[in-house]
Amino acid sequence: MDIQIIFASILPDRSPWFIIGPLLGILTAGFFLVMNQPLGASGAYTQTLNFVQKNGYRTIWRIWYFVGMAAGGLIVTQFLQDNPGFRTGFDSFRSASPLWIVIPIIFIGAVLIGYGARIAGGCTSGHGICGIAQRSKASMFATFSFMTAALVTTAAIRLISGGKL
Amino acid sequence: MKLWQKNLFGLLFGAGFGGILAAGTLHEYDTIHSMLRMDEFYVYGFMGTAIMVSMATLWVFERNNTRTLVGEEIKLERSTPQKNHLKGGAIFGVGWAVAGTCPAPALVMLASGAFLAAVVIPGIFLGIHLASKGDNLGFGDGEHHSTRESSVAV
């Protein structure tokens, strides 16, 4: 607890986008300098899955990358921000629907995320940021596709929920 | 580069990425949802500046023939658009809107103490498993093809 009191609220609840956006850009480009690889998150999932399933192809550092993402999130949310502890997440979704509806729906959504990312060969970070930064046409197509699908789906959710979501 | 160095860099860059996402509350359903409802500019500004800065930096690297730490030529991957990019992207986009999160923020969500992430993360793994169909090759532009040869059984 003492550590939390010392470091808590070093960061605001939400840092300005014009600071952390460029920071992520530098991190992405810096990763090419060090590892010569794009910084994609779904690749880390695939490698972790391969590792668990004992498949032949695996790059161990992507598993460390997987662990690192959670560790970085832990340090920031639990120690550097002023709102540590447990929460349920999905605030607005949960205030609109009971938990027995929320859980199956977000599970189905998550399966679609994994399935789609695997077929497209990347997700928001791999295609959306790293891919476009490399000026890859395939990534621009994939990003256009998932942005369009997400905006249309959100509009549909808004209609179905009667404007609550 | 030695294996432990690669692992360490993987961990550090992962932590940086996760930390940045957490600082921007990108792991919160409400943040993603309000972006997709177009109520808020925040995430567009975040992703837009991230793309612009990394694109410009990589362009400078390419022009100056910058070498990596171990003296390799920087390899950028540019695949030709194919059906799978559009199809996979569309499926991913629907899931993104429904669950209000994507693979990296889901891990941060768990770290933030949000226990519903324990529903999301297994779901993502299941989706990847279902789409893999025994083909355990790596990712496209999210992961360079060159890793495939060099990383077998590492």
Interface residues (C-beta under 8 A of the other chain):
Chain A: L11 D13 R14 S15 W17 F18 I20 G21 P22 L23 L24 G25 I26 L27 T28 A29 G30 F31 F32 L33 V34 M35 N36 Q37 P38 L39 G40 A41 S42 G43 A44 Y45 T46 Q47 T48 L49 N50 Q53 N55 G56 Y57 R58 T59 I60 W61 R62 I63 W64 Y65 F66 V67 G68 M69 A70 A71 G72 G73 L74 I75 V76 T77 Q78 L80 Q81 P84 G85 F86 R87 T88 G89 F90 D91 S92 F93 V102 I103 I105 I106 F107 I108 G109 A110 V111 L112 I113 G114 Y115 G116 A117 R118 I119 A120 G121 G122 C123 T124 S125 G126 H127 G128 I129 C130 G131 I132 A133 Q134 R135 S136 K137 A138 S139 M140 F141 A142 T143 F144 S145 F146 M147 T148 A149 A150 L151 T153 T154 I157 R158 L165
Chain B: L3 K6 N7 L8 F9 G10 L11 L12 F13 G14 A15 G16 F17 G18 G19 I20 L21 A22 A23 G24 T25 H27 E28 Y29 D30 H33 L36 R37 M38 Y42 V43 G45 F46 M47 G48 T49 A50 I51 M52 V53 S54 M55 A56 T57 L58 W59 F61 T66 T68 L69 E72 I74 K75 L76 E77 R78 S79 T80 P81 Q82 N84 H85 L86 K87 G88 G89 A90 I91 F92 G93 V94 G95 W96 A97 V98 A99 G100 T101 C102 P103 A104 A106 L107 V108 M109 L110 A111 S112 G113 A114 F115 L116 A117 V119 V120 I121 P122 G123 I124 F125 L126 G127 I128 H129 L130 A131 S132 N136 L137 G138 F139 G140 D141 G142 E143 H144 T147 R148 S151 V152 A153 V154
